[in-house]
């Protein structure tokens, strides 16, 4: 990915609607003639189509394109450059929605979210990018990781399709180990960011506590949250490892009693 200077060329915006209420209002009031398509329509996700991404045609609206570039915090999503028909693009973007992992697991890949995109596409090599982007020549968005967001260092990200000769993207494409790991990191760092927002604590402090909790074996989300509360209540308490053979919750309860008695 690159934060290089942007080329003034984008034919489509894939708008992430849950974060774009102002953009949707502007579309209805000021750009009613611009064509748009709900990406979940015609897929298994159609029952929640109203909350899914919307593909906006920018080809005949330079004014709207300029808005997207000038105010990316309102127009949250991915800017796409390609030379195919709307239906061909919709077909490819819909194929990207459903992924598989393991033997019998399927999931919705929210690649249209700018935070998710910053993790997922970073996990793709040149051949994988060629498959995932398919007919899309260039992909741009304003964003970064959750850590970037926490410290205010988001910026324009840009991906060019390497265009390698590869097999087309499959139905329910299987994620690689690296892709799964980056998406798991995305979820974990989003959780850290939400803690920072709710507790008014800096990102690095919560991140260090989370990594320590994971090192202690607190992989269950409820137990990990309990550990975070405990550590924030006792920031200077000396950590003595709990006895072996306890469950996650029992280890946390042991620390709670230990630090409570010390306090």
N, C-alpha and C positions, 0 to 999 in steps of 0.2 A: 504494500500500500504506500501511497505517496501523498504528501501535502503540496505537490507541485502546483504551479499556476494553472488555473482552470482554462480549458478551451470553452468558447462560448457556444457549445453545441450540445444540446440535450433535447431529444424528441419526446421523452416521456418522464413523468414523475410517478413513482409508486409511493403513494401517501400512506403513512402509518396512522390510521384514523383515531385510535384511542388517545393519541397525543396531539391531535391536530384539529381541535374543535374550531379554532379561529380560522384555520385554512378552509375547512368545509363551509363555514358561514360566508367567507369571502368568495368561494366558488359559486355558491348559490346566488349571492347578491350582485357580484360584479363580473362573473364569467359563466353565466348560465348556458351559453352556447358551446362551451368547451366540452368535448366528448369525454366521458369517464365511464369506467367499468369496474364493478365490484369483483375483485379477484376470486372470492370464495363462491360466487355464483356458478352453478353447474358442477360443483365438487362436493365431497362429503361434508365440507364445512359450511355449506349453504345455510343451515339453520342459524348460524351466527354471522352471516354475511355482513350484517349491518355494523358489526364491530371489526370486520376484517379490512385489509388494505384496499385502496382504490387506485386504479391505474388512470392517470390523467394525461390526456393527449395535449402536448405542448407544441405540436408541429405548426399550428396556425395561430399561435398566441405568443409572440415574442414578449409582450408585456407581462404575461404570467410567468414566462421563463425568467425574466429579469427579477420578478418578485421572489421566486424560489431561490435565486442566487443571493439576493440582497438580504433576505430575512429567513435564513434556514431554521431558526428556532420556531417559526410559525409553520413553515412548509417542511415538516419533518418526514423524511423518507429518502428514497433512492432516486437519483437522476440517471436515466438510461439513455444511451446512444445506440441506435441500431437502424437497419434499413430493411425492415420486414413489415408485413401487414399487422394490424392490430390483433387479429385472431391468431396469427402465428406467434406473436409475442405473448399473448395471454396463455396460449397453450404451453409455452415453455415455462412461464412463471408459475403456472399451476402445477406443472410437473415437479418443480422445485419445492413445493409445499410439503409433501409427505416423504418422510425418510424412514429407514429401518435401521435397527441396530440389535445385535445379539441374534438369537434364533427366532423369536416370535414377538419382537417389540416394534411398534410403529409410533411415530410422533409427528406433530406439526412443527416444521422448521420456520421460525419467524425471522427469516433472513431479511425481511423488509424493515425490521426494526434497526435503527442505526447503531444501537449498542451491540445487538446480536451480530450484525454485519461486521462490526469491527473485530469480533472474536472469530467468527466462522470463516470468513474469507482469508484471514491471516493464517488459518490452518491448512490452506490449500496450496499445493505446489503448482507449477505451470501447467502440467497435464490436467490436474483436477480443476483448475480455474477454467481451462479451455472447455471442459465438459459442463461445468456448472453455468458458465456464462453463455455457452452455446452461441446463439445468433447476436448476443449483446456485445457490441464492440467495446463499450466503456461504461463503467459504473462509478458514480460519485455520490458522496454523502458528507454531511457535516456531522462529525461525532468523534468517537473514540471509545476507549474502555470506560468502565465505571470509575476506575481510579482517575482517569483523565477528567471525567466529568466532576469528580469530587474536588479536584484542585484547579478547575477552570482552565484546563489546557486542551479542550477540544479544538478540532480544526477540520479542514477539508481533507477527506480521504479520496483517493482516486485509484481505480483498478482498470488496467487495459487487458483485454482478452489476448493471451499469447497466441491464439489461433493455431494451436498444434493439431495435427491430424489424430483425432481421438474418436472413440465410440460415443454416440449421443448419450445424453443423460438418461439413465434407466428409470422405469417406474419404481417408486419407493426406493430410491437410491440408498445403498448401504453406506453409512458414515464410517470413515476411517477412525482408527484409535485416536489419532491426533485431533481430528474434528470433534470427537466426543469429549476429549479432555478439555479442549478450548471452550466448548459450550458449557461444560460443568464449571469451569472457571468463571464464565460469564454469570452463571446463576449464583455462585458463591460470592463474587464481588458485587453483584447487585444487592445481595443480602447485607453485605458490609455497608454499602452505600445507604441503604434504608435505615440501618442502625445509626449511622452518622447523622442522618437527617432528623430522626426522631429523638436522639439523645444530645444533639449539638456537640458531638465529640469529633475530633479530626479523624480522617479516613485511616491514616497510618496507625493510630492507636488501636482502633478496632481491628484492623487487619492483623496486627501483631498478636492481639488476644485471640483472634480466630485461629491463626496458625498454631498457637500454643495449645488451644483447645483440641484441634485436630491431632496434634502430636500426642496428646493425652488419651486419644481414642474416642473423643466425643464426636462421632460422625453423625449420630442421630440429630436432626435439626432442633428438636425440642430441648435435648440435653445440651447441645452447643449454645443455644440461646440462654439456658439456665447458667451455663458457665460464664457467658458474657456479662450477665447481670451480676453474678457473684464477683467477678474480677473487677468490674466497675465500682462495686460497693467496697471492695478491699484492694485498692490499687497497689498497696505496698506490702501486702501479706506475703510471707515467705511460702513458697510452694514446696510441700513435702509430698512425694508421690504416694498415692493411696495404695493399700495392700493389693497384691495380685489376686486374681480370681473373682473380682467383683464385676458386676454389670456396669454399663455406662452410668446409669442412674445412681447405682450404689456408690460408684467412685465420686460422682458429683456430690451426693449427700454427705459422704465422708469429708470432703473438702469444706462443705458448708458448715458442718459441725466443728471442724478444726478451726476454721477462721472465725466462726462465731464465738467460740470459747476464748480465742486469743484476743478478740475485740472487747 
